[in-house]
Amino acid sequence: MSGAPLAGIRIVDLSTVVMGPWATHLLAGYGADVIKVEPPDGDVMRYAGPSRHRGMGPLFMFMNRGKRSIVLDLKRAPARAALLRVCETADVLITNVRPAAMQRLGLGYEDVRAVNPRIVYTDLVGYGQDGPYAARPAYDDLIQGISGLAAIFARVGGEPRFVPALIADRITGMNAAHAVIAALFARERSGEGQQVEVPMFETLAELVLSDHLAGHLFEPPAGDLGYNRALAPNRRPMRTLDGYICLLVYTEKHWRRFFAIVGREEQFAADPRLWDPDVRRREYDAVYGIVAEIIATRTSAEWLGALGAADIPVVPLMDVADLLEDEHLRATFFGVEEHPSEGTLRTVRRPTRLSAGETPALRHAPQLNEHGAEILREAGLDDAAIADALSLPWP
């Protein structure tokens, strides 16, 4: 990957499950050499979902393409020593092991910094470590709940619920990836590494409040919490005669065109909720209800044609299964690879494109400890030390 943006950057990845592996998945996509350090049983996500061979489940393989795997039991002194040798030439270490546990292992920031002052040591934590929740466990469901994200569903009707995706893990992982890149950029200027902390709770709280802090941005508050349009119960996919569509009548031109298309110009002109932007912003739910009643009178195909021709934003409602057959994604996103142990696999291209050149294809998702000896040999260990670190018989 010599032409990739992060070519030459080596990342020691001590993270497991989703949040950390998603961050290093993104960084591997930019060309970083990611060394995935796994416990003897492997990352638990190896065993999630259907698989052709044990330990090679779909969630693991999706998030760990482009990485090399080594198994190190970090409770053993030879394995810890070997990891520190690898860290001597690494640029980044990423972990979601609790900081206190890393310190007990002798792998805290100061321990790693002692062998490599240029390291960017990245802690992925549940809660900021200077607050009272610092030692609490954190998982995606818990963070969706405590951040206010799950409760938003109750504000639009129904009960609190979780987003049916591991969104807290992935958003925090995205933040971690750009924090690592920022720290590497800072190192280019200063020559020094640093410790980076990325907390799940604060990351999701920022996400939720960026929409819904609203009038409480001001002291004293100048209005209620909540972004009115986002919280409108009628802001949802709209039912047609034979299915659903998703549309956004957004600009003033869109509103006028929509009511012209449906032959209701007089209704538009007579109702300030429709033609007056200030009134509309206060009455989004009622306005969306009016639009929904109109949409229910024609088929999805009729609306997609009419609204598309009028340049009003509209798309069909697609199921996850529909993504696999979508003509645009087939042209820009999906690919196929032959995995050495798992056979033919569907792959996805990196969504982000850089004009300086296409990032080369990622290596296959690794089998457990597939690259252990290779990695330690690169770090300068001889065969006996490699066998000791990997708990292998020698000679």
Secondary structure by P-SEA (a helix, b strand, c coil): ccccccccbbbbccccccaaaaaaaaaaaaccbbbbbbcccccccccccccccccccaaaaaacccbbbbbbccccaaaaaaaaaaaccccbbbbcccaaaaaaacccaaaaaaaccccbbbbbcccccccccccccccaaaaaaaaccccccccccccccccccaaaaaaaaaaaaaaaaaaaaaaaaccbbbbbbbbaaaaaaaaaaaccccccccccccccccccccccccccccccccbbbbbbcccaaaaaaaaaaaccaaaaaaccccccaaaaaacaaaaaaaaaaaaaaccaaaaaaaaaaacccccccccaaaaaacccccccccbbbbbccccbbbbbcccccccccccccccccccccccaaaaaaaacccaaaaaaaaccccc
